[in-house]
Amino acid sequence: MIGETVTILRRAETGRDAHGNPIWGETEIPVPRCAVWPTGSTEQIQGQDQTSENLTVWMPYGTEVRETDRCRVRGLVYDVQGVPSSWASPFTGTRAGVEVRLTRVRG
């Protein structure tokens, strides 16, 4: 199979506790046939020791990704940054996919 599988981690209410408060968990949605590539990293060293790693993922057209989702890529968990974009050509109707930008911050 071409591409790799990325798992969308979507926060969802899984029930209620004894006091009626929501219990939250994550639903895992595997998405096969994704293209993944690094898009840079940064390092903060003034007053803190922090790094951030950025990826761009192309998912099949029509995949629902929310800005509140997280994604597991190659065993690491990243936050979705901004609103994912669906790309389709207005000239040919070709559907390129959904572009998702991801960031993982450490430190």
KALINLIN-V650303 format. One record per residue. RES is the residue in one letter. PHI is phi in radians with two decimals (* if undefined). BURIAL is b if it has 9 or more other ideal C-beta (glycine too) atoms within 8 Angstrom, else e. Layout:
RES:PHI:BURIAL
RES:PHI:BURIAL
This chain:
M:*:e
I:-1.45:e
G:1.50:e
E:-2.38:e
T:-1.60:b
V:-1.99:b
T:-1.84:b
I:-1.39:b
L:-1.92:b
R:-1.94:b
R:-1.17:e
A:-2.56:e
E:-1.30:e
T:-1.85:e
G:2.81:e
R:-2.30:e
D:-1.45:e
A:-1.11:e
H:-1.75:e
G:1.50:e
N:-1.39:e
P:-1.18:e
I:-1.86:b
W:-1.84:e
G:-2.52:e
E:-2.14:e
T:-1.66:e
E:-1.74:e
I:-2.14:e
P:-1.27:e
V:-2.17:b
P:-1.36:e
R:1.13:e
C:-1.72:b
A:-1.85:e
V:-2.23:b
W:-2.59:e
P:-1.25:e
T:-2.21:e
G:1.98:e
S:-2.59:e
T:-2.34:e
E:-2.40:e
Q:-1.78:b
I:-2.17:e
Q:-1.52:e
G:1.37:e
Q:-2.80:e
D:-2.07:e
Q:-2.40:b
T:-2.17:b
S:-2.28:b
E:-2.08:b
N:-2.05:b
L:-2.27:b
T:-2.05:b
V:-2.17:b
W:-1.79:b
M:-1.87:b
P:-0.99:b
Y:-0.97:b
G:1.67:e
T:-1.16:b
E:-1.54:e
V:-2.23:b
R:-1.85:e
E:-1.15:e
T:-1.58:e
D:-1.36:b
R:-2.15:b
C:-2.34:b
R:-1.74:b
V:-2.23:b
R:0.93:e
G:1.52:e
L:-1.94:e
V:-1.79:e
Y:-2.16:b
D:-1.58:e
V:-1.28:b
Q:-1.87:e
G:1.30:e
V:-1.67:e
P:-1.05:b
S:-2.01:e
S:-1.62:b
W:-2.03:b
A:-2.49:b
S:-1.29:b
P:-1.31:e
F:-1.65:e
T:-1.99:e
G:1.41:e
T:-1.07:e
R:-1.78:b
A:-1.35:e
G:2.42:b
V:-2.00:b
E:-1.58:b
V:-2.17:b
R:-1.74:b
L:-2.17:b
T:-2.40:b
R:-2.23:b
V:-1.89:e
R:-2.20:e
G:1.70:e
